[in-house]
Amino acid sequence: QVQLVESGGGLVRNGGSLRLSCAASGSIFNIYAMGWYRQAPGKQRELVAAVTSGGNTNYADSVKGRFTISRDNAKNTVYLQMNSLKPEDTSVYYCNAEISSTVTYIVADYWGQGTQVTVSS
């Protein structure tokens, strides 16, 4: 079993900051790309940011310059530092990771349970 557990969401004012964390645990053989997605009510889930195992990053245009993704491979953890938050960033944020387990050694997508981020105007 592989699990992703997120933390760090909450309520913040316009212009504020939050830091999300996501830790992977369980029968992990290797972790490849890790990322954050978000889904607002009535909208499709969208990629916010992603980071490869080698540290290459990719961001949605709407968050470039405000959000920073990073990972600690020793802790199997990915972070999302969110600065200059706007009301339109309000959403449920989901952690995602491509992981091969020690059970199957097949790479599969795993998702966290989601954490709510609310930015008040």
Disulfide bonds with the S-S distance in Angstrom:
Cys22-Cys95 2.08
